[in-house]
């Protein structure tokens, strides 16, 4: 799948360490919270979010709930959350694999605005430096400067992240 024009920017081993570090950052920043809601954006964001949940469950005793944000990244106006959750006075962490312009993260916030959450935080495995929307990422695995022509691809196998590639 990888060709000569592709560079590995994160291996599976490095990703695991970065996810663990971000879990410790979440635990430290949210000490005293009764519960955390980890919301993975459909696609690779769900895989990253599930791994963050696994790491958190090893280091904190706080209840950690996982939900999926169903969003079409190409047509992001339709955003859906799983039914049965109430987000008033809750701490929510929205998770995606790569932040480029901030557009997907901005639209992922939309359904939570129908509630009054205590706080909304964001986490990405890789953050690029091409922000077009005013979304600040709270937890970042790797921040990388790229050209507009370059792309970052996070590869997964099942529920594991196998690497991140710049091409």
C-alpha positions as CSV (number, residue, x, y, z in Angstrom):
1,X,0.0,0.0,0.0
2,X,2.9,2.4,0.7
3,X,4.9,3.7,-2.2
4,X,8.2,5.6,-2.6
5,X,6.5,8.9,-2.2
6,X,5.1,8.0,1.2
7,X,6.9,8.6,4.5
8,X,6.0,7.0,7.8
9,X,5.5,9.7,10.4
10,X,4.2,7.5,13.2
11,X,4.7,3.8,13.8
12,X,2.2,1.6,15.8
13,X,4.7,1.7,18.8
14,X,5.0,5.4,18.8
15,X,1.2,5.8,18.4
16,X,0.6,3.7,21.4
17,X,3.0,5.9,23.5
18,X,1.4,9.1,22.2
19,X,-2.1,7.8,23.1
20,X,-1.0,6.8,26.5
21,X,0.6,10.3,27.1
22,X,-2.6,11.9,25.9
23,X,-4.7,9.7,28.3
24,X,-2.5,10.9,31.2
25,X,-3.0,14.5,30.1
26,X,-6.8,13.9,30.0
27,X,-6.6,12.3,33.5
28,X,-4.7,15.2,34.9
29,X,-6.8,18.0,33.3
30,X,-10.0,16.3,34.3
31,X,-9.1,15.2,37.9
32,X,-12.3,15.4,40.0
33,X,-14.7,14.8,37.2
34,X,-17.4,12.2,37.9
35,X,-17.4,10.9,34.3
36,X,-15.9,11.5,30.9
37,X,-17.6,11.0,27.5
38,X,-15.2,10.1,24.7
39,X,-16.9,10.8,21.3
40,X,-15.1,9.4,18.3
41,X,-15.8,10.8,14.9
42,X,-16.9,8.1,12.4
43,X,-14.1,6.3,10.6
44,X,-10.6,6.4,12.1
45,X,-11.7,8.8,14.8
46,X,-13.6,5.9,16.4
47,X,-10.5,3.7,16.4
48,X,-8.4,6.4,18.0
49,X,-11.2,7.1,20.6
50,X,-11.5,3.4,21.5
51,X,-7.8,3.2,22.1
52,X,-7.9,6.4,24.3
53,X,-10.7,4.8,26.3
54,X,-8.6,1.7,26.8
55,X,-5.7,3.8,28.0
56,X,-7.9,5.9,30.3
57,X,-9.5,2.8,31.9
58,X,-6.0,1.6,33.0
59,X,-5.1,4.9,34.8
60,X,-8.3,6.4,36.2
61,X,-11.3,5.1,38.2
62,X,-13.7,7.6,36.7
63,X,-16.5,6.2,34.5
64,X,-15.6,6.6,30.8
65,X,-18.4,6.4,28.2
66,X,-17.8,6.0,24.5
67,X,-20.0,7.2,21.8
68,X,-19.7,7.6,18.0
69,X,-20.3,10.9,16.1
70,X,-21.7,9.8,12.7
71,X,-20.6,12.5,10.2
72,X,-19.9,12.5,6.5
73,X,-16.7,14.4,6.3
74,X,-17.4,15.5,2.7
75,X,-20.9,16.7,3.6
76,X,-20.7,17.5,7.3
77,X,-24.1,19.2,7.8
78,X,-25.8,16.0,8.9
79,X,-24.3,14.9,12.2
80,X,-25.8,12.2,14.4
81,X,-25.1,10.9,17.9
82,X,-26.2,7.7,19.5
83,X,-29.6,8.0,21.2
84,X,-30.1,7.8,24.9
85,X,-27.3,10.1,26.0
86,X,-27.7,13.4,27.8
87,X,-24.8,15.8,27.7
88,X,-25.9,18.5,30.2
89,X,-23.1,19.2,32.7
90,X,-20.9,16.5,31.2
91,X,-17.2,16.6,30.1
92,X,-17.0,15.6,26.4
93,X,-13.8,14.9,24.5
94,X,-14.3,14.8,20.7
95,X,-11.7,12.6,19.0
96,X,-10.5,12.3,15.4
97,X,-7.4,10.9,13.6
98,X,-6.2,14.0,11.7
99,X,-7.0,17.7,12.1
100,X,-6.4,19.6,8.9
101,X,-8.6,22.7,8.5
102,X,-10.7,22.2,11.7
103,X,-13.9,21.8,9.6
104,X,-14.8,18.3,10.7
105,X,-14.2,19.0,14.3
106,X,-16.3,22.2,14.1
107,X,-19.3,20.3,12.6
108,X,-18.8,17.5,15.1
109,X,-19.5,20.0,17.9
110,X,-22.9,20.8,16.4
111,X,-25.1,18.2,18.1
112,X,-23.6,19.0,21.5
113,X,-24.9,22.6,21.2
114,X,-28.4,21.3,21.9
115,X,-27.2,20.6,25.4
116,X,-25.3,22.5,28.1
117,X,-22.1,20.5,28.5
118,X,-19.7,21.3,31.3
119,X,-16.8,21.4,28.9
120,X,-16.0,20.2,25.4
121,X,-12.4,19.2,24.6
122,X,-10.8,17.9,21.4
123,X,-8.1,15.3,20.7
124,X,-6.4,14.3,17.5
125,X,-3.6,11.9,16.7
126,X,-2.1,14.2,14.1
127,X,-2.6,17.9,13.7
128,X,-1.7,19.8,10.5
129,X,-1.1,23.5,10.4
130,X,-3.8,24.5,7.9
131,X,-6.5,25.9,10.2
132,X,-9.4,27.5,8.4
133,X,-11.9,27.2,11.3
134,X,-11.4,28.4,14.9
135,X,-11.0,25.1,16.5
136,X,-8.2,24.6,19.1
137,X,-7.0,21.1,19.6
138,X,-6.6,20.3,23.3
139,X,-4.7,17.0,23.0
140,X,-2.3,16.4,20.1
141,X,-0.3,13.3,19.4
142,X,1.9,14.9,16.7
143,X,1.8,18.4,15.3
144,X,3.3,18.6,11.8
145,X,3.7,21.3,9.2
146,X,2.8,20.1,5.7
147,X,2.2,21.7,2.4
148,X,-1.4,21.9,1.1
149,X,-0.6,19.2,-1.5
150,X,0.6,16.7,1.1
151,X,-1.9,14.4,2.8
152,X,-1.8,12.4,6.0
153,X,-3.2,8.9,6.1
154,X,-3.8,7.0,9.3
155,X,-3.9,3.3,8.7
156,X,-5.9,0.8,10.8
157,X,-6.4,-2.9,11.0
158,X,-9.6,-3.6,12.9
159,X,-9.5,-1.7,16.2
160,X,-5.7,-1.0,16.1
161,X,-3.8,1.8,14.5
162,X,-0.9,0.5,12.5
163,X,0.7,3.8,11.4
164,X,0.4,7.3,10.0
165,X,1.9,8.2,6.6
166,X,2.6,11.5,4.9
167,X,2.2,11.5,1.1
